[in-house]
């Protein structure tokens, strides 16, 4: 029975591999992302021989640098695992060339152990410039993408027929690594970028003076960073890139640093909001909240040691933790719209969340602005995750240890139980 089961599993993997090969050879219009997903499947099946060239193909056809360096890095890992050291070193070098900068991960990656005694290994390792520092005062706040955007904006307004080409040349192609990463994950399509701006002409025409004052927030941002270092001494601080997007994200993080969509923090007197959707009106925050947005994303940057899974609970804790620890670093308590909505409804919200928290039901609780109604605001998962983290922190005797444990969660179910949030919600 055991031998038959092994044979069956081997046959399944073989058939799966044949299907993948046929699909790759027959499809001439695959995207880089589709090819990368096929490579991921083969890698997980430990078929590194076939995974490696697919990663290379995905990197070569990728539009953005982040896609190129991630796929070249994965190709290097796959080649190293089949002891093809020359190819592994070649593609690791290419990954670094296109922006791969996770030095600690590279040195600790078990996939690359076979390369450690190669002469070229030390040279490649030395060429990797880490994207973060342990010193909060050494963080760079980079705003050149904002300047480039307004240069492109003025040119595009004068020659509307070729706006997409103008934005691509003078904004995207001239942009920082931060803009490249932000574009690849939050925008992706130039035509939709232009279309979204056209639908909000008055808004974008008005926010220029606000966005150009971002550096005025630097002192407050640094103050929050210093406080975060006190709370969590292991904090690593990446550079911060301020960009202009199309109201899809206030902030995110990549290997290059924190990426802040400045238009999402551009609310100020005189800024017209009538073109914006309901969710956008609620989500566009006051200019003075930029430091809170930045510290929120800084917490996300620290979450790399948390266990991964696809449950609502994990996602909500990740976002809620960024809110909670961000407020601790800011030494403030905000009464946002989710707090106001939740007053008197805490138990009801918790009971609804409990029913779905171990499922992949993220759309019901997070990133669901399209489903917002007057009776239920979007993103209630942020509030719920924040309550879980607050309950855990409040119950801890050693607060610094509690923060460390939050940022290294391995068992989300146990974390919820230890927080005693169920008792506190009742």
N, C-alpha and C positions, 0 to 999 in steps of 0.2 A: 504493500500500500504506500509506504514511504517513497519507494523508488518510482512508483507510478505517478505520485503527486509531483515529485521532482521533475519527471519527464513532462508532465502536463504544464508545469510552470515554465520549463525551458521552451516548450513549443509555443506557449503564449507570448513569451518575450521575442522569440524568433519571428512569429507572425506579425507582432507589433512592429518590429524593426523593419520587416519587409514592406509593411504598409507605409511606414514613415519614408523609406527610401523611394517607393513608388510615387508617393505624394510629392516629395521634393522634386523628383525628376520630371514629373508631369506638370507641375504648376510653375508657370513663368511669371506670375504676378504676385508672388508672395511678398509680404512686407517684412522688414527687418524684425519686427516684433513677433510675427508668426514663426519665422525661422528660429528665433531665439527660444520660443516656447517649445518647439520640437527638440531643440538641443537640450533644453532643461529636462524634458521627459527621458531622453536617452541617457543623460547624466544620472538621473535618479535611478534608472535601470542599470547603472554601472556599465553602460555601453559607451565608454569614453572614446573608443576608436571612431565611432560615428558622430558622437557629440562634438568632438573637437573641430572638424572642418565646418560643421554647421554654425558653430559660434563664430568662426572666422568669416563665414559668408554673411552672417547677420551683422557683424561689425563693419564689414566692407560696404554693405548697402545701407547702413544706418545713417539717418539724416543729421543726428545730433551727436555731439562729442560724448555725452553721457552714455549713449547706447554703444558707441564705439569702444570706450574704455572698459565698460562692464563686460562686453562680449569678448574683447581681446583678453581680458583677465581670466574669464571662464575658459577660454580656449587654452590659455597657458596652464591652468589647473588640469584640464583634461589631458593635454599632451604630457604633463609631468606624471600623471597617474599611469600612463602606459610607457613611461620611461623614455619618451622621445624628448630628450632634454634640449636639443638644439631648437626645436620648434617651440617648446615651452618658454625658453628664454627669449626667443624672438618676439613672441606675442605678449609676453610680460613687458618687454621693452616698449612695444607699441601701445600697450595699455597706459603706461606712464606718460608716453608722448602725448596721448590724447586727453590726459587729465587725471588718471588714476592716482590718488594721493593718500590712500589709507595704509600708512606705513605699518602700524601695529598689527593690523589684520594680515597684511602680507607676510610679515615675519612669523606670525603664529599659525598661518594656514597650513594644516596638515597635508593638503593636496600638493603643496610645493616643497615638501621636505627633501625630495630627491635632488633639488637644485641647490641646496645649501652649501655644497662643497664644490660647486662649479665656480671658476674664476669670475665669470660674468655676473654671478649673483650679487656679490658685494658692490659691484659698480652700479647695478640697477637699484639696489636698496639705497645706496647713497644718493641716487638721483631723485628719489621720492621726497618731495617737500610736503611735510604734514600740513593739513589744512586747518589745524587748530593749535592752540597754545594753552598752557596751564595758567598763564598770566592774563587776567581780564583787562589789564591796561594796555596790552599789546594787540588787542583786537582792532582790525581795520574796518571802518564803516565806508563802504564804497557806493557812491551815488552817480558814477559816470553814465550808467544806463538811463537814468532820468534825464540827464542832459542830452544824451543821444536821441532819446524818444522825442523830446520837444523839437530838436533839430529836424528829425524826420517828419514830425507832425506838421511843422510849418511848410516844409517842402511838399508834403502830400496834399495840403489844403490848396496849394497853388496849382497842382497838377493832379487832379482827382482821378484821371483815367488810369494812371499807373501807381496808385497808392500802395498796392500790395508790394510791388517791386521796390518802391522807395523805402517802405518799412523794413523789407528784408535786407536791403543793402546798407542802409544808414542806421538801422536800429539793431536788428537781429544779428547780422553778420559782423557788425562792428562791436557787438556786445561782449560783456565779461563772461567768464565761465559760469558765474551765477545765473546770468540771464539765459545762457544756453540750457542749463539744467531746468530752470523755471519753465522755459518754453516747452521743453520736451515732455514735461509732466503735467503742466497746467493749461497750456494753450494748444500747442501742436500744429494748428492749422492757421496759415496766414489769412486765408479768405474769411474764416470765422472771426478772426481778430479784427479785421477791418469792418466786417458786418456788425459786430457787437459795438464797435465805436460809433458807427453810423447811427445806430439805434439810440445812442446816448450823447448826441452832439453837444447839447448845452452843458451837460455834466463835465465832459472832458475839456471843453473850452474854458471852463471856470476853475478847474483844479490846479492849473499850472503854478500859481503863486504859492499854494499850499505845499505842493510836492517839492518845490525848490527850497523849502525851509527845513528839510529832513535833518540836516546836520545840526540844527538848533536843539535837537533832542539828544545829542550825543552825551552830554554830561549826565542826564538822568538815566540813560541806558547804562552807562558805566557804573553808576551808583547801584543799580540793580544787580549788575554782574558781580560787583565786589561783595554784596550781601549774599548772593547765591554761592559764591566761593566759601563763605563762612558756614553756610548751611550744609554744603556738600563739597568738601575739600577736593574730591576727585574730579570736579567739573573741568571739562575741556571746552575752550572757547574758540569757535571758528569765526572766520570773517563774516561780515554781514553785507549782503547785496540788496540794495533797494532798486526795484524795477517798476515799470508800469505794465500792468496786465489788462485783462478785459473782465474784471470783476468776478473771476473764478476762484481766487484764493488770496486770503490776506497774508498767508505765510506758509512756508514749508521749509524743509531742510534737505540738503544733498551732501555728497561727499565734499563739495567745495565750500559749503557754509550755509548760513541762514539766508533764505530768499524771501524778501518781503514785497508783496504786491501793494505798492504805496497808495494806489487809487482807493484801496479798501480802507484806508485810514485818512481820508481827505475831507471828512465832514467839517465844515466851518461855516460861519455866518456868510450868507450870500451864495452858497453853493446850491444850485437847483437840483432837486431830487425827483422831480415829477416823472422823468423818463425811466426811472428805475423800478424794477419789480418789487413787490412787497418784501420778499426775503432780502433783496439787495439794500433796500432802505434801512432795514433793521440791522443788516450786517456791516454796512459802511459805518465805521466808527469815527469818533472825533480825532482830529489831528493829534491832540495831546495824549491820546492813548497809545501812540506808537511804541513807547517804551514797554508797555504791557504786552503788546503784540510780539515784540522782539524777545522778551523774557519767556513768553509762552513757547515760542519756537526753540529757544535755547534749551528748555527742558526736554523737548522732543529729541534734540541732538544728543542728550545724555542717555536715551532709552535703548541703546543698542544691545544692552545685556539682558533685556527682558525676553522671556520666552515668547516665541511666535505661535500664534494660532489664528483661526478665522472666526472666532466667536465674537458676538456683540460685546461680551464682557471685557475681553482683552482690548478692543478698540475704545470702548467707553472709558476704561481705566487709563489708557494712554492719553486720551484727550483731557479727561478730568484731572489727572495728575499734573499735566502741563498748566492747567488753570490754577490748581491749588498751590503747587510749589511756586508758580509765578507770582501769585499774590503774597506768599510768604516772603519771597525775595523783595517784593515791592513794599513789604510791610504795610499792606493796606487791605481793606475789605471792600469789595465793590458790590453794590446792589444792582446787578444787571437785570435785563428783561427776563431772563430765565429764572433768576432768584425771585423776582416779583411774581411771575406766573406760578411758581411752585409753592408759594406761601399758602398754607392750609390744605395743600394737595399732596404733601410729601409721601404719605402712606400709599395713596392711590397710584402715584407715579412709580414708586418702588415695587408695588405688587405687579404692575404691568410689565416693568422691566424684568423682574424675576422670572416671569413666564417665558421670556425669550432670550435671556442673557447667555445661555449655553448653546444657542443656535446661531446660525449665520443670518441674523436678521438686522444687519447694520442699517439698512435703508429706512427702517422704521424709527430710528433714533439718532442717526448721525448723517451729516452731509445731505440732508433731504429738504433743502430749501424749496424745491418745486412742490412739496406737499404741505407747505405751511398753510394753516387756516387760523382764523381769529380765535378758535377754541383750543388750538394746539400749536405752539411755536415749533419751528424746526430746531434740530440739534439738542433735544432734551437729554441725549446721551452724555453730552458734556457735563450737564448739571449732575446727572446721576453718578457719573464717574468721579466727579469732584467730591460728592458726599461720601462715597466709599473711601476715598483716600483721606479725607478729613477725619472720618471715623477711626481709621487705622492710626493716623498720626496722633489724634487726641488721646487715644487709649494707651499710647506708648510712653514709657518712662524715659527712655533714651531717645530723644528726638532726632539726633543726627543718625543714629542707627536705623531709626524708622525710615528716614529719607533714603538711606542706602538700600534698605530692603525693598522699598517701593521700586527703585530703579533697577532692581535685580530680581524681580518677581519670576519665579519658575512655575508656580502653581496658582492660577488665578482663583480657583474654587477655594483653596485654603486661605488665600489672601482675604477674600470676602468674609469667610467664616471668622478669621482672626480679627477682622475690623469690627465685628459685632454690629454691623450696620443694620442687620435685620431687626435686632432688638431696639436699636436707637430710632429706627423709623416708626416703630410701633408706639 
